[in-house]
């Protein structure tokens, strides 16, 4: 046998400690960057909704139905061309995927839209960030993640901060937007459910399958609701395409993909907490594009919510220690 044809032996000394350190840092920061990227995309949705209503004669249920349908169609076409196996949804998991889709699409999309419309981008975004509170509690109950004293303090801070944002100290101000505030709480609850239920499904199936299954099932249910409520109220084709692409890609498909990728490599509570970069971007966009502003008491509430969330994630080392073990667990999980 010609020794020259044998593969060369890899010299362990050729891999420097700096290369290993760089790889580990990349593995740690990539899911974090993905979640923050998702937060930036989601931060635009309140402004996008407002601009759509300002320029197109339509209603909220139609907008969110077009949003979900466009995202689902594009995702399924992409996977059919690149990874058909991801579209094989196990029948045994259909109830779980249907439940996730109903909560995270059929209920969440309309609830959040009307929260934006009936309150404001700033108030709706802050209400949505009760979600980390609910996720942290849900993750403790259903996923066995520890609920420490620091987390409890942070949860109280986010709850009290949200009360200030909706001006609970002035009931006369709450009456006019009571429906919007109620829908905001529903949106927060359903938003958090995705992290908890999605986490379990991601442990058993690849990310693309989870995305394709719950988006399709949730969208079908949403289309059913739309056809029951207002079957003939649709915008012109060009306007429908504009709505579908602006909401279905920028505020749905791209951030969901980024967030699901991050969620598959981070604990559920911490992935959700990282999304609190969203309100910062949302407030800036709302101020610049829509001219919105908050009162002093509401700003205090915003700071309490964000402060509580930061308390849950500081120091950062606690986050990094969980990444590599979780990656190993997911790689060994059945699919």
SULNORCOR-V25409 format. One record per residue. N is the residue number from 1. RES is the residue in one small letter. PHI is phi in radians with two decimals (* if undefined). NEAR is the number of other ideal C-beta (glycine too) atoms within 10 Angstrom. D_LAST is the distance of its C-alpha to the last C-alpha in whole Angstrom. Layout:
N/RES/PHI/NEAR/D_LAST ; N/RES/PHI/NEAR/D_LAST
//
This chain:
1/x/*/5/42 ; 2/x/-1.35/5/42 ; 3/x/-1.10/5/41 ; 4/x/-1.20/6/41 ; 5/x/-1.52/6/38 ; 6/x/-1.27/8/36 ; 7/x/-1.12/5/33 ; 8/x/-1.18/6/35 ; 9/x/-1.30/6/34 ; 10/x/-1.34/8/32 ; 11/x/-1.47/7/35 ; 12/x/-0.99/6/33 ; 13/x/-1.26/6/36 ; 14/x/-1.26/7/35 ; 15/x/-1.65/11/32 ; 16/x/-1.41/9/34 ; 17/x/-1.00/7/33 ; 18/x/-1.16/8/34 ; 19/x/-1.15/10/31 ; 20/x/-1.10/10/29 ; 21/x/-1.07/10/30 ; 22/x/-1.14/11/30 ; 23/x/-1.12/11/26 ; 24/x/-1.12/13/25 ; 25/x/-1.09/11/27 ; 26/x/-1.09/10/25 ; 27/x/-1.12/14/22 ; 28/x/-1.32/20/23 ; 29/x/-1.51/13/25 ; 30/x/-1.05/13/23 ; 31/x/-1.14/24/21 ; 32/x/-1.13/19/24 ; 33/x/-1.10/15/25 ; 34/x/-1.12/23/23 ; 35/x/-1.14/24/23 ; 36/x/-1.15/19/27 ; 37/x/-1.08/18/27 ; 38/x/-1.08/25/25 ; 39/x/-1.06/22/28 ; 40/x/-1.12/18/31 ; 41/x/-1.14/21/29 ; 42/x/-1.13/26/29 ; 43/x/-1.12/24/32 ; 44/x/-1.47/21/34 ; 45/x/-1.18/26/33 ; 46/x/-1.11/30/36 ; 47/x/-1.17/20/38 ; 48/x/-1.06/19/37 ; 49/x/-1.04/25/37 ; 50/x/-1.09/19/41 ; 51/x/-1.19/14/42 ; 52/x/-1.11/22/40 ; 53/x/-1.14/16/42 ; 54/x/-1.28/8/45 ; 55/x/-1.91/10/45 ; 56/x/-2.28/16/44 ; 57/x/-1.42/9/45 ; 58/x/-2.75/18/42 ; 59/x/-2.25/17/40 ; 60/x/-1.09/19/37 ; 61/x/-1.12/18/35 ; 62/x/-1.14/19/36 ; 63/x/-1.06/25/35 ; 64/x/-1.25/27/31 ; 65/x/-1.17/28/31 ; 66/x/-1.13/26/31 ; 67/x/-1.05/30/29 ; 68/x/-1.17/27/26 ; 69/x/-1.14/20/27 ; 70/x/-1.13/22/27 ; 71/x/-1.07/26/24 ; 72/x/-1.14/26/22 ; 73/x/-1.07/16/24 ; 74/x/-1.13/16/24 ; 75/x/-1.13/22/20 ; 76/x/-1.17/16/20 ; 77/x/-1.13/10/22 ; 78/x/-1.14/14/21 ; 79/x/-1.23/17/17 ; 80/x/-1.09/12/19 ; 81/x/-1.52/8/21 ; 82/x/-1.93/9/19 ; 83/x/-2.67/13/15 ; 84/x/-0.98/9/15 ; 85/x/-1.10/9/12 ; 86/x/-1.20/21/11 ; 87/x/-1.55/15/13 ; 88/x/-1.49/10/12 ; 89/x/-1.67/17/11 ; 90/x/-1.07/12/10 ; 91/x/-1.06/6/14 ; 92/x/-1.10/7/13 ; 93/x/-1.67/16/12 ; 94/x/-0.99/12/15 ; 95/x/-1.05/10/17 ; 96/x/-1.17/18/15 ; 97/x/-1.17/23/15 ; 98/x/-1.14/18/18 ; 99/x/-1.08/15/19 ; 100/x/-1.09/24/18 ; 101/x/-1.13/23/20 ; 102/x/-1.10/19/23 ; 103/x/-1.33/19/23 ; 104/x/-1.46/22/22 ; 105/x/-2.14/29/24 ; 106/x/-1.09/24/26 ; 107/x/-1.63/21/28 ; 108/x/-1.13/24/27 ; 109/x/-1.04/25/29 ; 110/x/-1.13/22/32 ; 111/x/-1.05/24/33 ; 112/x/-1.21/27/32 ; 113/x/-1.01/25/35 ; 114/x/-1.30/23/37 ; 115/x/-1.14/28/37 ; 116/x/-1.04/28/38 ; 117/x/-1.24/19/41 ; 118/x/-1.65/19/42 ; 119/x/-2.11/24/42 ; 120/x/-2.85/21/42 ; 121/x/-1.06/26/39 ; 122/x/-1.16/23/40 ; 123/x/-1.16/27/40 ; 124/x/-1.08/30/37 ; 125/x/-1.13/29/35 ; 126/x/-1.18/29/36 ; 127/x/-1.05/25/35 ; 128/x/-1.07/28/32 ; 129/x/-1.55/26/32 ; 130/x/-1.29/23/32 ; 131/x/-0.96/25/28 ; 132/x/-1.01/31/28 ; 133/x/-1.06/26/30 ; 134/x/-1.21/21/28 ; 135/x/-1.16/29/24 ; 136/x/-1.07/29/26 ; 137/x/-1.17/18/27 ; 138/x/-1.14/22/24 ; 139/x/-1.13/25/22 ; 140/x/-1.17/16/24 ; 141/x/-1.36/11/24 ; 142/x/-1.71/13/20 ; 143/x/-1.91/16/19 ; 144/x/1.30/7/21 ; 145/x/-1.27/21/22 ; 146/x/-1.14/9/26 ; 147/x/-1.91/14/29 ; 148/x/-1.47/13/32 ; 149/x/-1.07/7/35 ; 150/x/-1.09/12/35 ; 151/x/-1.14/22/32 ; 152/x/-1.10/12/34 ; 153/x/-1.08/12/37 ; 154/x/-1.13/25/35 ; 155/x/-1.14/21/34 ; 156/x/-1.09/13/38 ; 157/x/-1.09/22/39 ; 158/x/-1.18/27/36 ; 159/x/-1.16/14/37 ; 160/x/-1.14/16/41 ; 161/x/-1.09/23/41 ; 162/x/-1.13/26/39 ; 163/x/-1.09/14/42 ; 164/x/-1.21/22/44 ; 165/x/-1.10/29/43 ; 166/x/-1.48/22/43 ; 167/x/1.02/19/47 ; 168/x/-1.10/15/47 ; 169/x/-1.37/11/50 ; 170/x/-2.25/11/51 ; 171/x/-0.98/9/51 ; 172/x/-1.14/7/53 ; 173/x/-1.34/12/50 ; 174/x/-1.35/14/47 ; 175/x/-1.08/10/49 ; 176/x/-1.17/11/49 ; 177/x/-2.12/19/45 ; 178/x/-1.04/13/44 ; 179/x/-1.13/13/42 ; 180/x/-1.12/21/40 ; 181/x/-1.14/23/40 ; 182/x/-1.07/15/38 ; 183/x/-1.17/24/36 ; 184/x/-1.10/28/35 ; 185/x/-1.18/17/34 ; 186/x/-1.12/18/32 ; 187/x/-1.07/25/30 ; 188/x/-1.10/26/30 ; 189/x/-1.15/18/28 ; 190/x/-1.25/21/26 ; 191/x/-1.06/24/25 ; 192/x/-1.20/27/24 ; 193/x/-1.08/21/22 ; 194/x/-1.03/23/19 ; 195/x/-1.14/28/19 ; 196/x/-1.32/22/18 ; 197/x/-1.21/21/16 ; 198/x/-1.08/23/14 ; 199/x/-1.05/23/13 ; 200/x/-1.16/15/12 ; 201/x/-1.20/18/9 ; 202/x/-1.18/22/9 ; 203/x/-1.32/16/8 ; 204/x/-1.96/15/5 ; 205/x/-2.40/23/5 ; 206/x/-1.19/15/7 ; 207/x/-1.01/18/10 ; 208/x/-1.09/18/12 ; 209/x/-1.16/23/10 ; 210/x/-1.07/26/11 ; 211/x/-1.06/24/14 ; 212/x/-1.11/24/15 ; 213/x/-1.22/24/14 ; 214/x/-1.27/28/16 ; 215/x/-1.16/25/19 ; 216/x/-1.11/23/20 ; 217/x/-1.17/22/20 ; 218/x/-1.14/25/22 ; 219/x/-1.19/23/24 ; 220/x/-1.05/17/25 ; 221/x/-1.14/17/26 ; 222/x/-1.15/25/28 ; 223/x/-1.08/16/30 ; 224/x/-1.06/12/31 ; 225/x/-1.11/15/32 ; 226/x/-1.04/21/34 ; 227/x/-1.18/11/36 ; 228/x/-1.31/8/37 ; 229/x/-1.44/13/39 ; 230/x/-2.59/13/40 ; 231/x/-1.18/8/39 ; 232/x/-1.84/5/42 ; 233/x/-1.54/12/42 ; 234/x/-2.24/14/40 ; 235/x/-1.29/19/41 ; 236/x/-1.08/11/43 ; 237/x/-0.91/8/40 ; 238/x/-1.10/9/41 ; 239/x/-1.19/16/40 ; 240/x/-1.11/19/37 ; 241/x/-1.14/14/36 ; 242/x/-1.05/16/37 ; 243/x/-1.09/23/35 ; 244/x/-1.09/22/32 ; 245/x/-1.27/15/32 ; 246/x/-1.19/21/33 ; 247/x/-1.67/25/31 ; 248/x/-1.28/22/28 ; 249/x/-1.73/16/27 ; 250/x/-1.13/16/29 ; 251/x/-1.85/21/28 ; 252/x/-2.28/26/25 ; 253/x/-1.13/22/23 ; 254/x/-1.11/17/24 ; 255/x/-1.18/24/24 ; 256/x/-1.11/23/20 ; 257/x/-1.09/19/19 ; 258/x/-1.10/21/20 ; 259/x/-1.20/26/20 ; 260/x/-1.13/22/16 ; 261/x/-1.06/21/16 ; 262/x/-1.14/24/18 ; 263/x/-1.10/25/16 ; 264/x/-1.24/20/13 ; 265/x/-2.17/22/16 ; 266/x/-2.32/25/18 ; 267/x/-1.03/22/19 ; 268/x/-1.00/25/19 ; 269/x/-1.14/27/23 ; 270/x/-1.30/26/24 ; 271/x/-1.09/28/22 ; 272/x/-1.16/31/24 ; 273/x/-1.14/28/27 ; 274/x/-1.08/25/27 ; 275/x/-1.21/26/27 ; 276/x/-1.24/22/31 ; 277/x/-1.20/19/32 ; 278/x/-1.03/22/32 ; 279/x/-1.06/22/35 ; 280/x/-1.05/15/37 ; 281/x/-1.16/18/36 ; 282/x/-1.11/27/37 ; 283/x/-1.12/21/40 ; 284/x/-1.12/11/41 ; 285/x/-1.12/21/40 ; 286/x/-1.10/25/42 ; 287/x/-1.21/14/45 ; 288/x/-1.30/10/46 ; 289/x/-1.52/15/45 ; 290/x/-1.85/16/45 ; 291/x/1.24/7/48 ; 292/x/-1.38/18/46 ; 293/x/-2.63/12/47 ; 294/x/-2.01/20/47 ; 295/x/-1.37/13/50 ; 296/x/-1.02/8/50 ; 297/x/-1.10/14/49 ; 298/x/-1.23/19/46 ; 299/x/-1.10/15/45 ; 300/x/-1.07/15/46 ; 301/x/-1.14/26/43 ; 302/x/-1.02/23/41 ; 303/x/-1.12/13/41 ; 304/x/-1.17/22/41 ; 305/x/-1.12/29/37 ; 306/x/-1.16/19/36 ; 307/x/-1.12/14/38 ; 308/x/-1.11/25/36 ; 309/x/-1.18/27/33 ; 310/x/-1.12/13/34 ; 311/x/-1.07/16/35 ; 312/x/-1.22/25/31 ; 313/x/-1.86/16/30 ; 314/x/-1.84/12/33 ; 315/x/-1.41/7/33 ; 316/x/-1.14/10/31 ; 317/x/-1.04/7/30 ; 318/x/-1.08/14/28 ; 319/x/-1.19/20/26 ; 320/x/-1.15/15/25 ; 321/x/-1.12/11/25 ; 322/x/-1.61/15/21 ; 323/x/-1.24/20/20 ; 324/x/-1.14/13/19 ; 325/x/-1.04/9/18 ; 326/x/-1.17/17/15 ; 327/x/-1.03/16/14 ; 328/x/-1.11/10/14 ; 329/x/-1.11/10/12 ; 330/x/-1.18/16/9 ; 331/x/-1.12/8/9 ; 332/x/-1.61/8/9 ; 333/x/-1.31/11/6 ; 334/x/-1.15/6/4 ; 335/x/-2.23/10/0
//
